[in-house]
Amino acid sequence: MKSFSSSSFASDHTLALEAAHAAVQKDPLALFTDFQWFLYTGKDTIFFTAFSREAFDREKLKTLAARVVALAPQLTHGFEGALPGHPLSESQLDAITSVEMVDEFTGYPDKWLSTSADIFAAPGLPLFRFMAATRKGGPDGEGRASIIQVRAAHAVLEGSDSALLARSQTAGHGIQSDKKNKVGFGARAGAFLSGLLGASIHMFFAWVLSPTEKPTLFRTVAVERSRIRHLANLLKVRQRSLYFALVTHGLHSDRDKKHNEKVITAAYTMLDTKRTAADDDFFRVRTLMAKFPFNTDFVKYVRGVDRIVDELEKKDVTKFNMGVLALFSMHRRISKLFPFLYGPRFWRFSGTDDATVLTLVPPHRTFGPVTEWMMEPIYCGAYHPAANICTFCPGREYMTLNFTMEERHITKVDRIIKLIDDVERQVAG
């Protein structure tokens, strides 16, 4: 992945924030970009969870939440009565934190994961929650005294924020587009027309072809990073290419006549430091569609994936990114006139039922007061009602694979571990 930081491009963001304060009181989403609005309206959420060497009670959890808010002030946006940039009140911290006592940690963190719909059910509360489960008898045999989970609306946090907070660094966004790097009028006009056409097509097919509601299941897997690193070196491919290949081949290697036999489609997210004036002002992440040439021979398949990843990361994604953002902007405009169009039926439609969203977040290397209590593995993932997502979260020692998927895919997760075992034997032999 490309480098990332919490820095933003020079702007009068502070003055703009003050000028927008009155608007926020009328519309809590007034400061949201179109990308943020889209994720908020779709009720997209993220989770971050890890075990702790220290036992957490309510006061310690509230202190942790306050520290995180100080480093990520965007958590003070987006809800009724919000005071952007101000510390949360004691009553707000009480409302968004909870602690339970448990006998053992069997089944965690998977048993704790959910769509986090409750975040949107309380319009007067911040768009995140801090939870802790503390073991009654003290630390277990692995030294785990508590497990902490942070759940938030995806509109206010992304994977790079999580990585920065893990290092106790500021995750404030500021203005993420580069206003000095202009985009021509023709490109902007093209993006507008693309957004108009795309929104119309999206809306039509969402209402005609939207699938029935299907339950979303959650599963996490932790793998030693050294194991994957060694295997990638033997195969002479990028580690991220190996991650992507293992998941897509493990989940989608059962090809049938209803599907394209030649490729496995995936949405691949990446960070790009080459920003333009047309980029989103909040999110750093960009998304590309990838088509990995399918091969029953995994070694050949992963090398094909590596080639596609190389091509994608050299590609100028400005035009594609502008089209995506124009689509979000057009939906926001339409929703103001016809809000009833954006119900559950719309958000269940993706148009790519078998595409897996592959998200590799920056390394989570704990450091400083925010995460001094934390133990690896670290689990980090996302939920969207129309997507099957695998989030890869690398730590110092472990890589976790965090699945948010339909049951038909979750039941195949064990294949991925078996695939690692099989490939190791094949390469070693």
C-alpha positions, 0 to 999 in steps of 0.5 A: 500500500502507498504511504499515508498520514494524517496531514491535510492540504492547506485550507481555511478549514477552521474558518469554514468550520466556524462559518458552518456551525449555524448550518450544522444546528439545522442539518447535522450532516451539513459538514459531510462530503457527498462520500460521507453522506452516501455511507451515512445514508446507507448505514455503513459501519466499521469495527475495531476490536482487540484484547487487553492486558488491563482490566477495563471498567466504565471510567477507564473506557470513558477516558479512552473514548475521550482520548480518541475523540481528541485525536479524531475530532470528526467523531464530534460531527454528524448528530443532532446537537453536535458541537464540531471540534468540542470535547464530548460531555460527560453524559455523552460519554456515559451514553456511548460506553458500556462494560459487561462482565464475562466468564470467558472470552470463548467466541470473541470477537466474532460473537460480538460483531454486528451491523451496528444499526443501533448507532443510527437509532439514536440521532442525538448521540455521537456516531460511535460506541465503545464497548468492553467485556472484562473477565470476572476472574482476572486475566486468562491463561493468555494474559487477556483481561478485557476485550475492547470494541469500537463501532462507528459509522463509516462516515466518520472513520476509515481504515487509515484513521484506525491505523493512526489511532493505533499509534496514538497519532492524530487522525483529524482529516482537514481538507484531503483534496489538493485545491492546487492540483486543478482538474480541467473543465472537460473532465469535470463536465464529463464526471457530472454527466457520468454521475447523472447517468450512473445515478439514473441507471443505479436507481432503476436497477436497484428498484427492479433487481434488488435482492431479498434481504439476506442476513450478514454474518461475521468471521475473523481469522488471524494468521502469522505475518511471517508465514504469509511473508515467507510464502510471498517471497517463495512465490515471488509476489507482493504480500497484498497480492497473496492476501487477495488471491487467497481470499478470492480463490478460496471463496470463488473457485467454484465456477459454474455456468452462471458465472464468468469462468475467466475472471474473479471480480473484486473491488480493490481499495487503495490509498493514493497520495496523488490528490487533486482538487476533484478528490473527496475532502474527507476520505483518503481511500479510493476504489478500483474494480479488478478482474483477476484472471481465474486459474485452477492452479493457485500458483498461476492464479496468484501471479496473475493477481500480482500482475493486475495489482501492479497495473492498478497501482500504476494507473491514474485513477482520477477519472474513475474517482471523479465519476464515483464521487459525481455519482454520490453527489447526484444521489444526494441531490435526488434524495433531497427531492425524493427521499423515499427512493432511498430505503432498504431496497435501494441499499441492498442492490450492488449490481455485482453479487459475486464481487468481493470488496478487498480492503487492505488497511495500513499497518496497525502498530500500537504505540503510545497511551491510546493503545498501550493496553492492546494485544495482538491480533487486532481486528478491523472490518467494515459493513455495507448492506450490499457488499461482501467485504474482507478487510485485511488488518496487518499488525506487527505479528499477525494479519487478521482477515475480517469477513462481513459476508452472506452465509454462502461465502462465510461457510467457505472461509475455512478453505482459505486456511487450507489453501495456505497449508496446501500452497506451503506444501506445494512450494516446499515440495 
